[in-house]
Amino acid sequence: GTPKSLEGRERGGLREAAAESDVEITPNGRPPLSSELYAAGRIIGNKCYEENFEYMKCKAKDDAPVACASEGERVHTCVYGLYKEIAGKAPKQFEALSQCLDYYDLQSHSCKKEQAAFEKAFYSA
């Protein structure tokens, strides 16, 4: 769970607004916070590898903003689909990891226990 030092901690800015409104991370809801991107980063890298690879190959050929729009859309679809999957498989563990990363200024080495719990819950669900 959440370290004792994080329990009851006041949230600030975007995290507080997101928590209060309970808006889901979706293309029509809200974008992920930086701590949520970091929390999901390893799984995004694993599950959306092909989409990201194709996007990067396209951008290497042509860096015009519209040149790789369809590849970029596939990346977004994969990532947002993954947040929905996370919400269904390991929401409490994901929130604990995200809060830990937020508290420790995105220093992932400080949140290894939460990361392990999140990944175990996600991949075993």
N, C-alpha and C positions, 0 to 999 in steps of 0.2 A: 504494500500500500504506500500511501504518501508518507514521507518522513515526518516525524513529529514537528520538525522545524517548519514544515510547509502547511500543516493543518491550521485552519483559522486565519491564515495570512490574508491580509487585504489584497485584493486584486487591483490592478491599475489599468487605466486606459482602455485599449481595445479588448483585452481579455475580459474585463469587467462588463463592458458593453455586450460582448458576445455571450457571456454567461447569462446576463440578465434577459436578453431577448431569446435565448435558446434557439437561435437561428442555425440551421444545419450548414455544413460546408458543402455547398453546391454551386453550380454556375449561376443559378438564380437566387441563391441565398447569400452566402458571404464567402470571401476567399479565406483560405487557411491563414492563421497567424504564423509568424516565423517559428514559434515554438512548436506549432503543429506540423509545419513542414519538416523541421528537424526530427520530430518524433516519428514521423512516417517515412523519413528519408531512405532508410535502409530497405524498407519494404517497397517503396516506390522504385528504387534502383533495381530491385529484383523483379518485381511484377510488371513494370513498365519499361524494361530494358529495350526491347525491340522498338517500341514507339519512339523512345528518346534517341536511340541509335539512328533510326531512319531520319529523324528531324535533324540531327547533327550532320549527317551525310548531306542532306539537302542544303543546309546552311553553309557548308563548306564549299558547295558549288555556286551558290547564289545567296548573298546576304541581303537582298532586297526584302523589305518587310512583308510583301505579299507573296513572295516566291514560294514559301514553304507553309502557306496557311493551312493546307489540308493535313500536312504532317503535324503541325502544331495543334490542330484540332484533335487529332488522334491522341496526342500526349495529354491534353486536357481531359479528354473523355476517359482515358485510362486512370489518371490521377484522381479525378472526382469520383469515378467508380470505385476506386480503392478506398477513399474516405467513407463511402457508403458501406463497403464491406467491413471496414474497421469498426464502424458504428454498430454493426450487427454482430461482430465476433468478439471484440475486446474493448468496449467503450470505457470501462472503468480503468483498465490498465493504460489505455491510450491517454486518458485525461491525467492520470498520475504522472506519466512520463512527460507529457506536455507541460504540466505545472512545475515539475522538477526542472526541466530545461528553461522555463521562464524564470524561475527563481535563481538558478545558477547561470543566468546570462548566456544560455545556449552552449554551455560547456558540457558536452556529452559525457566526458569522463566522470563527471560528478553524479551521473544518473544511470550507471551501468545496471544497478539492481532493478530499477524501474523498466529499463530497456529490455532486460532479459525476461521479466514478467510479462511485458506487453507482447514480445515476439513469441513467447511460449503460448500464451493465450490465443494469439492471432493464428498461428500455424497449426494449433491443435484443435481449433474449433471446427 
